[in-house]
Amino acid sequence: MMSCPPLRRLMPLLLTGLLLSGCTPTEDKPAKARTPVSAQALQAVMPAFDQQWAMHKLWEDGLAEVATYDAERVVYKKKRLFEYTQITVKEEFNQQFNVKTDDYKRDDLFPVMKINQFCNIQTDQYPYHYLTSLFFRRDQPVSLFKMSSSSQEWCGNTFKSIIDDGVNFEMWFHSYWDGQGDNNRDLRRDIILEDALPYTLRALRFDQKPSFNLTVLDLQQTNKATPPVYYQARLTTAEAPAADAAEPAWRVALALAPGKESVYWFAKKYPNILLRQATWDGRMLRLKSVRRYAYWPK
C-alpha cells in the first residue's frame, strides 16, 4: 500500500496550483477608510491660550510637580472620598517610539509635557484604580499628542489609548465589557479632552478673561469603552471671589450642556495650578499639597 507524502512536500504544489488558478493564499484586507476631521474649530480658540506657557524655565529643573488633592467621586450611587494625584513634568520623547527616551544623544528628540492622573477609590465591594497619562508637545498646551487611560478593579481591566495619526485622533480600546472588547475607532480632532482640562486650562490668557465655544470629549478615566460623547461647550472666565479659594484665583466655568456645568479654579500666580474642581457629575478636587521632586528611583 502506498503511503501519503508528508504535507511539507505537498505545499509547493498546492501553492503553485493556487497561483495558476488566479488565487492567492491570503488576501489583503481593505484599508480602513479615513475621514479627516478639520481642526479649524480648535484653531479658532488658540488665541485664548498662551502657547508658550510650558516653555517657562520652571520646567527645566528636572523635577516633577506633584499635586495631591482631597477628592470625591460618585461610584455605585454613593459619594466616595479618596486622594487624587496629578503629576506634571517635562520629558524628552523620541520620534521612533513616541515614548520617553533613554538615549539623549539621539537626533529625533522633542520635548513634551506629561500629565499623570492617579487615584485609588475604595468602595463597599472592592477598590477602583485609575491612571491616565496625557502628553502634549511642550509648545502646544491645547492640542493633545497622546493619551492612555487604564482602570483595574475586581471585575477586570480596561485600557484606552488615543494617538494623533495626522488625520484624526485614533482610539484603541480593550475592555472586559460585552460589546466593548478589543477594537478601535476614529475620534474628532477638533476637541479638547475633559481629562486634559486641569492642564490645558492653566495656559489660558486669564487676564483677558476669555470666553469662547469649544468641543469637549467626555471623560475617559472610566472603566468602560463606550462610544464618545462630544459636548458643544461654552467657556467663561472671571476672577474668583475670595471665599472660593485659599489664594487669589481665576474661576473658569464650562457649560457642557443644559444642567451640566463644571467649574475649575486656578491660582493667579504662575504656574496657575488647579486649586479646586467641581464637575457636573459629582467629581470634586481640592488642593491638599504640591511639591516639586523626582519621584522616580535613581
Summary of the structure (lengths in Angstrom):
residues: 298
radius of gyration: 23.9
end to end distance: 72.0
largest distance: 98.7
contacts: 823
relative contact order: 0.15
helix: 15%
strand: 47%
